[in-house]
Amino acid sequence: MDFFTLVQNRRTVRAFRPDPPPREAIEQILWAASWAPSPHGRQPWRFVVVESHERKATLAAAMAETWRYHLALDGHDPATIEQRLQRSQARVLNAPVIIIPCLYLNDLDVYPDAERQAAETTMAIQSLGCAVQNMLLAAFALGLAAGWMCAPLFAPAAVRTALGLAADLHPQALIPIGYLAQEPKRRPRRSLDELVVQWL
């Protein structure tokens, strides 16, 4: 598969078969992530791999309270909240493997002014996004399915506690990985005419 076909056909998957992918494939996905561009080559990300069903259950339960709270803030009724919560928890529980990319800021350059320090952190976050994209493309190239869930951004303390993570690991996403069980619906993409606002 050439690169442009790979980019166009990668999709976010929510339903997985129960059979786990081989350990070697997960290691290849993480290896691809390690080659993402990063500020000053510092690789400001670390990865947690969760295969244990018990740990996934602990993680889903830990995030549930925060999920309920945010869905209620959005004005959803209790029945809708429980329905959406069950769908989200199923994505966590039914994925054979979950990779949790964490932001790691300890090795970043340190500046005396807040503005440049904030820019350094933003660069690290952008870099983590590149690492996740490498993972998603690598998974698809290996014949696996993957998704990108941003729930840890809204419940970092719950994720950290559930997985026993150090305080300097900042969980940013859940990347469920496995074999495709159901083809997802694909959303249309905007045309380049809409996306390119200036060409000077």
C-alpha positions, 0 to 999 in steps of 0.5 A, spaced: 500 500 500 502 506 498 503 512 502 497 516 500 492 510 499 494 508 507 492 516 509 486 516 505 483 509 507 485 509 515 479 510 519 477 510 526 474 504 529 470 503 535 468 495 534 474 490 535 474 482 534 476 479 541 483 476 538 489 480 540 494 482 535 501 479 536 506 483 541 511 484 535 505 488 531 504 492 538 512 493 538 512 496 531 506 501 532 510 504 538 517 504 534 513 508 529 511 513 534 518 513 536 520 516 530 515 522 530 518 529 530 519 532 536 522 539 539 529 539 540 529 531 539 526 530 546 521 525 544 516 528 550 512 522 550 511 516 554 506 510 552 502 505 557 500 499 554 494 496 557 492 488 555 489 486 562 482 486 562 482 487 569 486 493 568 481 496 562 475 495 567 478 499 572 480 504 567 473 505 565 470 505 572 475 510 574 473 515 568 465 513 568 464 518 574 467 524 570 464 522 564 457 522 567 459 529 570 460 532 563 455 529 559 450 532 565 453 539 564 451 538 556 444 537 558 443 530 557 438 526 560 440 520 565 438 515 560 442 518 554 448 519 559 448 511 561 447 509 554 453 514 551 457 512 557 456 504 556 458 505 549 464 509 551 466 503 556 465 498 551 470 501 547 475 501 552 473 494 555 472 490 548 479 493 545 484 487 545 490 492 547 490 500 549 495 504 548 495 511 552 500 516 550 502 521 555 505 527 555 512 527 558 515 534 559 521 533 564 526 533 558 524 540 555 528 546 554 527 551 560 526 558 559 526 564 564 519 567 561 512 564 561 511 565 553 516 561 551 515 556 556 508 555 554 510 555 546 515 549 548 509 545 552 505 547 545 510 544 541 510 538 545 503 537 545 503 537 537 509 532 537 505 527 541 499 528 536 504 526 530 506 520 534 499 518 535 498 519 527 504 515 526 501 509 531 494 510 527 498 509 520 502 503 522 496 499 525 493 500 519 499 498 515 499 492 519 492 490 517 490 492 524 484 497 526 485 503 531 481 509 534 483 515 538 479 517 544 481 523 548 477 521 554 483 522 558 484 529 557 477 530 561 479 525 566 487 525 567 487 524 575 482 518 574 486 515 569 493 516 573 490 513 579 487 507 575 493 505 572 498 507 578 502 512 573 507 517 576 505 524 577 510 527 571 506 522 566 500 526 563 495 522 559 492 525 553 488 519 549 486 512 549 488 508 542 484 502 542 488 497 537 485 490 535 482 487 529 476 490 525 469 487 527 465 492 524 466 497 518 465 504 521 461 510 517 466 515 514 465 522 515 466 526 508 472 531 508 472 538 506 475 540 499 482 543 499 478 549 496 475 550 503 481 548 507 487 552 504 485 559 506 491 563 503 496 561 497 501 566 497 
